[in-house]
């Protein structure tokens, strides 16, 4: 989906989980930390390059490079297939998951905010991974030139390494449209544990940090990018994350 102003919205009203191989336990699903956004951009196709890593004290950096193909089928439906790899100095590089994302825009301007349904089907390709299905509501609105996002994601894993029960995650984003080539803001992500009985505070994950965004026009095509540096915790362990995404839209 192209990054563009959203005429539908007027004013505010109202990783899958980290592969736990980092913490010495079986992994849940990826891909990782990118805020799901909602907007209508029918017909636009994307080549999607992503990268995110985890940096914990005293541990080597583990990274997830990803590549995908996306399509805005119409004004309400966006679909993307994505391959996610995992790499580190200790383990080398291997295919981690294959993913199929579908987002359905439920509102188109009749409310002061827009709502979409996000879904992601994850097929694990690593020995420690788990298959997963995630779903949840995606909210977006604008106040003047500031875009606001808040998402709740439910994740259900299945297969040999599945974890019980359904997990609850959240995402949020603030994005100020300063210039077409540079927007600035902040992002945050967290994992709360079982959706109906959250984990103890010291076992939850919460990260936030500054983010930059931009779009470079290329005739009838465009190149959009974003990057964020997040500080906080991953499943009770202090750590930092860097995320980056580049999309060629045509």
C-alpha positions as CSV (number, residue, x, y, z in Angstrom):
1,X,0.0,0.0,0.0
2,X,1.4,3.3,-1.0
3,X,2.3,5.9,1.7
4,X,0.1,8.9,1.0
5,X,-2.1,11.4,2.7
6,X,-5.4,9.9,3.8
7,X,-8.4,12.1,2.7
8,X,-10.7,9.7,4.5
9,X,-9.7,10.8,7.9
10,X,-10.3,14.2,9.5
11,X,-9.7,14.3,13.2
12,X,-9.2,12.0,16.2
13,X,-12.2,10.5,18.1
14,X,-11.4,8.1,20.1
15,X,5.5,-10.2,15.2
16,X,4.2,-12.1,15.3
17,X,6.1,-12.7,18.5
18,X,9.9,-12.7,18.5
19,X,11.5,-16.0,17.8
20,X,12.4,-16.9,21.4
21,X,15.6,-18.6,20.3
22,X,17.0,-15.3,21.4
23,X,15.9,-16.2,25.0
24,X,16.8,-19.9,24.8
25,X,13.3,-21.2,24.3
26,X,11.3,-22.4,21.2
27,X,10.5,-19.6,18.8
28,X,7.1,-18.3,18.0
29,X,6.3,-16.7,14.6
30,X,7.8,-13.8,12.7
31,X,7.9,-11.5,10.6
32,X,8.5,-8.6,12.8
33,X,8.0,-5.0,13.8
34,X,6.2,-2.8,11.2
35,X,3.1,-0.9,12.1
36,X,0.1,-2.0,10.0
37,X,-1.6,1.0,8.5
38,X,-4.9,1.4,6.6
39,X,-5.7,3.4,3.5
40,X,-7.2,3.1,0.1
41,X,-4.8,2.9,-2.9
42,X,-6.4,0.6,-5.5
43,X,-4.3,-1.0,-8.1
44,X,-0.9,-0.1,-6.7
45,X,1.6,-3.0,-6.5
46,X,4.7,-3.0,-4.2
47,X,8.0,-4.7,-4.0
48,X,8.7,-4.7,-0.2
49,X,12.1,-5.0,1.4
50,X,12.3,-5.2,5.2
51,X,15.0,-5.5,7.8
52,X,14.8,-5.7,11.6
53,X,17.2,-6.8,14.3
54,X,17.4,-7.5,18.0
55,X,20.4,-6.2,20.1
56,X,20.6,-7.6,23.7
57,X,23.5,-6.9,26.1
58,X,26.3,-9.4,25.7
59,X,24.6,-11.2,22.8
60,X,25.4,-11.1,19.0
61,X,22.9,-9.2,16.9
62,X,20.3,-11.4,15.3
63,X,18.6,-10.0,12.2
64,X,15.6,-10.8,10.0
65,X,15.9,-9.6,6.3
66,X,12.6,-10.0,4.5
67,X,11.3,-9.5,0.9
68,X,7.7,-9.5,-0.3
69,X,5.3,-8.7,-3.1
70,X,2.1,-6.7,-2.4
71,X,-1.0,-5.7,-4.3
72,X,-3.8,-3.3,-3.5
73,X,-6.5,-5.4,-5.2
74,X,-9.1,-2.7,-4.8
75,X,-10.0,0.2,-2.5
76,X,-10.6,-2.1,0.5
77,X,-8.3,-5.2,0.1
78,X,-4.5,-5.3,0.4
79,X,-2.6,-8.6,0.1
80,X,1.1,-9.5,0.3
81,X,3.3,-12.6,0.3
82,X,6.5,-12.3,2.2
83,X,9.6,-14.5,2.9
84,X,11.4,-13.8,6.2
85,X,15.0,-15.0,6.8
86,X,16.9,-15.1,10.0
87,X,20.7,-14.4,10.2
88,X,23.4,-14.1,12.9
89,X,27.1,-14.6,13.2
90,X,26.5,-17.7,15.3
91,X,23.8,-19.4,13.3
92,X,24.3,-18.2,9.7
93,X,21.4,-17.4,7.4
94,X,18.3,-19.5,6.8
95,X,14.7,-19.1,5.7
96,X,12.6,-18.6,8.8
97,X,9.0,-18.2,7.6
98,X,6.7,-17.8,4.6
99,X,3.8,-15.3,5.2
100,X,0.6,-14.3,3.6
101,X,-0.9,-11.0,4.8
102,X,-4.4,-9.7,4.0
103,X,-5.8,-6.4,5.2
104,X,-9.5,-5.4,4.7
105,X,-10.5,-1.8,5.0
106,X,-13.9,-1.7,6.8
107,X,-14.6,2.0,6.8
108,X,-14.0,4.7,4.1
109,X,-14.5,8.1,5.7
110,X,-17.9,7.8,7.3
111,X,-16.3,8.1,10.8
112,X,-13.6,10.3,12.2
113,X,-11.2,7.3,12.2
114,X,-10.7,4.4,9.8
115,X,-10.8,0.7,10.8
116,X,-9.4,-2.3,9.1
117,X,-9.1,-6.0,9.8
118,X,-5.5,-7.3,9.6
119,X,-4.7,-11.0,9.1
120,X,-1.4,-12.8,8.7
121,X,-0.8,-16.5,8.1
122,X,2.7,-17.6,9.0
123,X,4.3,-20.9,7.9
124,X,7.4,-21.8,9.8
125,X,10.4,-23.1,7.9
126,X,12.9,-23.4,10.7
127,X,13.2,-26.3,13.2
128,X,12.3,-24.1,16.2
129,X,9.5,-22.1,14.6
130,X,5.8,-22.4,15.0
131,X,3.0,-21.9,12.5
132,X,0.7,-19.0,13.4
133,X,-2.3,-17.0,12.5
134,X,-2.6,-13.4,13.6
135,X,-5.6,-11.1,13.3
136,X,-6.9,-7.9,14.9
137,X,-8.3,-4.4,14.4
138,X,-6.3,-1.6,12.9
139,X,-7.2,2.0,13.7
140,X,-6.0,5.1,12.0
141,X,-6.9,8.8,12.0
142,X,-5.4,12.2,11.4
143,X,-5.3,15.5,13.3
144,X,-4.2,18.2,10.8
145,X,-0.9,16.8,9.5
146,X,-0.4,14.2,12.2
147,X,-1.3,10.6,11.5
148,X,-2.1,8.4,14.5
149,X,-2.3,4.6,14.5
150,X,-3.2,2.0,17.2
151,X,-3.5,-1.7,16.6
152,X,-4.4,-4.8,18.6
153,X,-3.1,-8.1,17.3
154,X,-4.2,-11.5,18.5
155,X,-1.8,-14.4,17.6
156,X,-2.7,-18.1,17.7
157,X,0.2,-20.5,17.0
158,X,-0.3,-24.1,15.9
159,X,1.9,-27.1,15.0
160,X,4.7,-28.8,16.8
161,X,6.1,-25.8,18.6
162,X,2.8,-24.0,19.3
163,X,2.3,-22.0,22.5
164,X,-1.0,-21.7,24.3
165,X,-3.2,-19.8,24.6
166,X,-3.8,-17.0,22.1
167,X,-1.3,-14.1,22.6
168,X,-2.1,-10.4,22.6
169,X,0.2,-7.8,21.0
170,X,-0.1,-4.0,20.4
171,X,1.3,-1.5,18.0
172,X,1.1,2.3,17.9
173,X,2.5,5.1,15.8
174,X,2.6,8.9,15.6
175,X,3.7,10.4,12.3
176,X,4.0,14.1,11.5
177,X,4.0,15.0,7.8
178,X,6.7,17.7,7.6
179,X,7.8,17.4,4.0
180,X,7.0,14.8,1.3
181,X,10.5,13.5,1.5
182,X,10.7,13.5,5.3
183,X,8.2,12.7,8.0
184,X,9.1,12.1,11.6
185,X,7.4,10.5,14.6
186,X,7.6,7.6,17.0
187,X,6.6,3.9,17.1
188,X,5.9,1.4,19.9
189,X,5.3,-2.3,20.1
190,X,4.6,-4.8,22.9
191,X,3.6,-8.3,23.8
192,X,1.3,-8.7,26.8
193,X,1.0,-12.5,27.1
194,X,-2.3,-14.5,26.9
195,X,-5.1,-12.3,25.6
196,X,-7.4,-13.0,28.5
197,X,-4.8,-13.2,31.4
198,X,-1.8,-11.0,30.8
199,X,1.6,-12.0,31.9
200,X,3.3,-10.5,34.9
201,X,4.7,-7.0,34.2
202,X,8.4,-8.2,34.2
203,X,7.5,-11.0,31.7
204,X,5.9,-8.6,29.2
205,X,7.6,-6.8,26.3
206,X,7.4,-3.1,25.6
207,X,9.5,-1.1,23.2
208,X,9.3,2.4,21.8
209,X,11.5,4.9,19.9
210,X,11.9,7.6,17.2
211,X,10.9,6.9,13.6
212,X,11.6,8.6,10.3
213,X,9.6,8.2,7.0
214,X,9.8,9.5,3.5
215,X,8.7,9.1,-0.1
216,X,10.8,9.7,-3.3
217,X,8.7,10.1,-6.5
218,X,10.0,8.3,-9.5
219,X,7.7,9.4,-12.3
220,X,4.6,7.3,-12.1
221,X,6.3,5.1,-9.5
222,X,7.6,6.0,-6.0
223,X,10.0,4.7,-3.4
224,X,8.9,5.0,0.2
225,X,11.0,4.2,3.3
226,X,10.8,4.2,7.0
227,X,13.2,3.4,9.9
228,X,12.9,3.2,13.7
229,X,15.2,2.6,16.6
230,X,13.4,1.0,19.6
231,X,14.5,0.7,23.2
232,X,12.8,-1.4,25.9
233,X,12.4,-5.1,26.6
234,X,11.8,-8.3,24.8
235,X,10.1,-10.9,27.1
236,X,11.5,-9.4,30.3
237,X,15.1,-8.9,28.9
238,X,16.4,-5.4,28.2
239,X,17.2,-4.9,24.5
240,X,17.2,-2.6,21.5
241,X,15.8,-3.0,18.0
242,X,16.3,-1.4,14.7
243,X,13.7,-1.7,11.9
244,X,13.8,-0.5,8.3
245,X,11.5,-0.9,5.4
246,X,11.8,0.2,1.7
247,X,8.9,-0.2,-0.8
248,X,9.0,0.3,-4.5
249,X,5.4,1.2,-5.6
250,X,4.2,1.0,-9.2
